[in-house]
Amino acid sequence: MRNLAVLAALALAGCSSSIGGTTARNDFKGQPLGAVQVKLGAPDQQQTVAGQKVYTWFKGQSLMPCTVRVVMATAGDVVDTYETTGDAGICSPYDYRPG
């Protein structure tokens, strides 16, 4: 029973971390692109769509892909949206999860 409690505590601790004083993981909204690059490295693709810069990272493999997409705000170098799509197991380290 004690081992189960320890495992539960470890699982919960792994689901969140403190970023900017709030409990969240990968909460990049309002942060500069550099904050995302620290976590993901250089983007694999960048383009401009409707006047907004869009950066994309491809993680995983072709059979189990995860795409991470960041859209920057039109004014300044700050993240407007951050999203992941693809295999849940591959995307889980990159997902945004409120604490």
HELIX and SHEET records of a PDB file:
HELIX    1   1 ARG A    2  ALA A   13  1                                  12    
HELIX    2   2 LEU A   33  LEU A   40  1                                   8    
HELIX    3   3 ALA A   88  CYS A   91  1                                   4    
SHEET    1   A 3 SER A  17  ILE A  19  0                                        
SHEET    2   A 3 THR A  22  ARG A  25 -1                                        
SHEET    3   A 3 ARG A  97  PRO A  98 -1                                        
SHEET    1   B 4 GLN A  45  VAL A  49  0                                        
SHEET    2   B 4 GLN A  52  GLY A  60 -1                                        
SHEET    3   B 4 PRO A  65  MET A  72 -1                                        
SHEET    4   B 4 VAL A  79  GLY A  86 -1                                        
END                                                                             
